[in-house]
Structures are given as structure tokens and as C-alpha cells.
Amino acid sequence: MISTPSFRKLLTAHKKPLVLPGVYNAFTAKQVAAMNFPALYVSGAALANSMGVPDDGTLGLDEFTGLGKWIVRAVDIPVLCDADTGFEDIEVTVHRYIETGFAAIQIEDQLFPKRCGHLQGKQVVPVEDMEARLQKAVAVRDRLNPEFVIVARTDARGADNIDAGRQLDECIDRGNRYREAGADVIFPEALKDADEFSRVRRFVPGPLLANMTEFGQTPLMDTCEFAELGYDIVIFPVSLFRFHAGWTRVLLSTLLKDGSQKTQLAHMMNRKEINGILNYEP
């Protein structure tokens, strides 16, 4: 089993909120660590998209842990990794995540196959099913590594199988029930504005995680706002992937238009800079 830095201790001791960029490979993870971020997030969406598939549950446990092991080995900061709905067997998943060296796991309460939390058409499982999922996860965690952190995400806000008028109340209720089931951190997905974040903070005690994804249901807010609201973690799950994808398009368009990359050199890392990230001296 890989020794991993404690996300639990970081969550307790570090200035809040923790800012976690989302990564999708080991090199982006090394860049995050080199910029002195306290921890990082392995985004299921970014991981899936980087493999050429949508965020719809196509990737499974083997892919998450297989790709994740390179990320964990690349850095010396805690890694929180998405686990979608927990895959086929949550007990096996938690065991494998701890074995891989992740410091924390995120589990959501959607039906499988899951959808991106900011798209229409998602549905959540009965709250009792998610409670049972979390209780099993906690039992494995307590047996193998008590420092391992469990993040419970609820997609009740925006779920098609919950009446729109009671989605936020359901989100709050599920947050409290998931906390009672043993989750360390509650992640209310796809909230609509600062008032909703404030309401969740008011009625759900303990550590909370906010998702700052682009082009979704949540308006873009900065970390100072989340500090004032009392949130403990802010993730930027797909920002790096989308940024890199946008600049890839720019470079390819330049090659088609100009037949040369010369005008884009200023936007590239040179060989020395890349080797510095890799701790390599040729």
C-alpha cells in the first residue's frame, strides 16, 4: 500500500478554503504541486474527456486507479479522486483507492449510468441506498486507513426525479443524512447562486465542498466569496482540461493557417521548463 499524505490533517489545519485544481494526468498534477497548491483533485470528467469519452460512467475502477497511480506517484501532496457512483462494489472501490494511494474519495448519489452534474436528465438513488453505500465505504476506510477522507456528493439539486420546488431542501436533508452515515465532507452539486450555497452552509454542519466548474448551473464565484460563506474546499475540476483544449485548437488552427508554430512559441513551455517539472537533468 502506498503511503499518502493526510488530506484529513490538511483539512483540519490549513487556511480555508482549500483550492484544488482538477487534473487529468501526471504532468498536470506535477504542475499543480510545483505551484504549491496544498492538494489536487482528479476529475472524473476531465479524466474521461482526456481519454476521448464523455463523463457518463464509461471509465471504470480499473481506469481510475490505473491512471490515478501515475498521478499519485508524481506528487507529494494529497490527492482527492472522483469515483462517480462508486463503481460496481463500493467496498472494493475504497480498498483499491486506498491501495492506489489516493488520500480521499468522492462518491455521488446518482443512478448509474451517471451524468455530468450540470446536465439535465440526471436522477438520484433513494437516500437510503446512498447511506448504505457510505456506511460500507466507512467500514473499509476504518479498517484500512482511518486518515482516508470520504466526500459525499449529492446531485439532488437539479435531479429529474425530485420535484423542483423541494430540490434544495432535499439537498440539505441528504447532506445531513450522509454526514450521519459517516461522510467527512459534503459536496452539494449544481447549486444555482450564492444564496443557495449560504443556505446549505447554514443547515449542514461540518466541512463542505464547492464545485467551480465552467459553463454549468453554478455562476462563477471566487475563493474569497467561498471563504466568506464558510466553505472548506473549492475544486476547479475541468478548468485545466478546458484551457488546454482551447489552446490546442489555437495551435492546430495556426498550423493550418500559417504552416508554422512560430507565433505560438511564447505560449509553450520550453524543454528546460518541462524538464524542471519532471526533475530531469539530461
N, C-alpha and C positions, 0 to 999 in steps of 0.2 A: 504493500500500500504506500502511495506517495505521500510524503509529509507535506502539508499545505499550511500556508499562513492562516491565522484565525480571522475569519470575517466577523465572528461574534465579538471578539475583543475590539476590532476596529469599529464596529457599530456602536459599541459602548463608549469608547474613548475619544473617537475622532470628532472634530468640529462638524456640525450638521449644516446642511445635508451633505452626505457623501455624493460626489458626482462620478457616475460610472459610464464612460463611453462604451458603446456596443462594438464588439469586434467580430470578425468572421474568419480570421486565420492567425497564424502565429506571428507573422510580421507586423500586422496591425496591433496585436497585443504587445509586442516589444516596443512599438512606438508609444503606445499609451503609458507603459511603465517608464519609458525614458523621459516622458513629460511629467513624471512624478504624480500621476493620479494615484489615489490610495488603493483602488481596486478596479476591476473591469467586469464587464457583462458580456457573456456570449449570447448573442441574439439568435433565436431560432429562425426569425425572418431573414436576417442577414446571412446566416449560415445556409439556409435553404436557397435563397436567391443567388448566392455565390456559387452554388452547385448547379444552377440553371433550372431550378424548380420553384414553384410558388410556396408560400407559407401556408400549406394546407395539410400538414402532417405526413407528407411524403417521406421525409427523412425520419429514421427511427433511432432507437437506442444505440445501435452499432455505429451509425454515422455520427451522432452527437459525441459519443465517447471516443470514437476513433479519431475524429478531427480535434476534439477537445484535448486529447492527451498532448498534442503538439503545442497547443496554446498554454496549457498548464506548465509544461516543461520550459517554455520560452520566457517565463516571467517569475518574479519572486513576490508578487502581490496576490491577494485573494481573488479568486475567480468565481463569480456567480453565473451559473449556466441555466438557461431556459430548458425546460423538459416537457413543453407542451402540456398534454393532459396526463403525463406520467408514463406513456407508452403502455405496453401490454400488461405489465406486472409492476406496480409501484415499489414493491419490496425489492425486486431485482434491480429496478432503476436506481433507487437510493444506494443500494450496495455498490453498483457499478460506478455511480457518480463519485462516491467516497473513494473507491479504489482508483479511479482515474486521477483524483487529486483536486477535484473541484472543492471549493470552500463552502458553497451554498447552492441550493437548487430552487428553481421556480416551478411551481405546479399550478395549473389553471383548472377551472371548473367547467370548461366547455364539454359538450358532447364531441366524441370523435366520429368522423374526421373534423378537426378543429378548423377555424377560420381566423384570419387576422382579426384582432380585437376591435379594429376600427372600421371593419366592413359590415355591411348589412348581412342578415341571414344567419348570424351565429345563435346558438342555443346553449343553455347551461343544463348541467345534470341536476337532479334533485339534491338539495343541500345535504341530505343525509349521506348520499353517495360520496360527496367530496369530503365530508367529515371522516368517513371510514377510510378514504384514500389517505388523508393526512395522518390519521391515527396509526396506520400501518407504516407510513413514512417515518413518523416519530419513533416508533418502536425499533426500527432498523437503525436509525440515527443514534438513539440512546445506547444501543448495543455496540455499535462500531466506532462512533466518533461523536461524542457529546458536543464538540465545538462546531459541528456541521450545522449550518443555518437553513431553515426551511421557509421559503417565501410562498405564500398562498395568494394566487391571483383570482379575483372574481370578475367575471365578464357579465354580471347581472345588468349593468348599465348598458343598454342597447341590445339586450338579448330578445330575440323574437318570441320566445315562449314565456316572457314575463310582461305583464301589462305595462305600457309606457308610463303611466301615472304612478306606479309603485316601484319602478326600477331602482331609483336611488335609495329608497328605504330598504329594498331587498339587498342592495349592495352593502349597506351598513349592517344589516342583520347578518348577512353571510360573513362579513369581516369579523364580527364579534364571535360568531359560532366557530369560524375557522381558527381564531385565536384560542378559544376554549379547547379545540381539538388538538392544539399543540403547535400551530404555526408561529414562527418567531416574528415574521414580518407580513403585513397585509398589503396587497397591491390591488387597489381599485382601478380597473381598466376603463378607458374611454370616457372619463368624466368630461362634462361639457364646458365648465368655466371655473374660475377661482372660487365662486360661492359654493360649488359642489365639493371642491377639494376641502374647503373650510368646514363644510358640514360633516364630511367624513371624519376629518380630524377631531371635530367636537364630540362625535359619538363613538368613535372607535379608538380605544386606548392602545398604547404601545407603538412600536416602530411601524411607519408607513412608507411605502414606496410610490413615487410618482413617475409616470411614463411621459417623456417629452419626445414623442415621435412626430415626424413631419407629415403634412397632408392627411391628417386624420380628424377625429372628432374633437380632440382637445386643442384649444388655442395655444400658441407658443408662449410659454412663460419662462422667466429666467430663474436661476437658482436662488437669487435674493428673495424673490417672491415666495418660493417654497420654504426658505428659512423662516420668513415671517409667518407662514401658515403652519409651521411646526412639522414639516416632513423630514424624514430621516435619510432618505435615499432618492436621488433623481437619476434615472437612466436615460441615455440617448441611444436607443437600440440600433437604429439603422442609419444614423447620420453619416458615419464614415463610409458605409457602403454606397449610399446615395451620392455622396460627394465624389467618391472615386469613380462611380459610374458616369456622373456628369462630365468629369474631366476626361475620362476615357473617350466619350463621344466627341469632345472638343479636339483631342489629339487625332482621332481617326478622321474627323472631318477635315482637319488641317492637312493630313497626308493625302487625302483625296483631292483637295483643292490646290495645295502648293507642291505636292510631291516631296516634301521635306518636313522634318520635325524641328528645324532650327528656331522657329518663332516660339516654340514651347519649352525650350531648354530651361528658362527661368522657373518654370513650374515643376521641374523634375528634381528629385534627389540625385545628386551625383554619386559616383562609385564610392568615394571616400565616406560620404554621409551614410550610405546604405551599409557599408562595412562597419561603420561605427555602431550602428544599431545592432548589428549582428556580432559585435565584439570580435571582429576578424581582422587580423593584420596580415595581408598577403605578402 
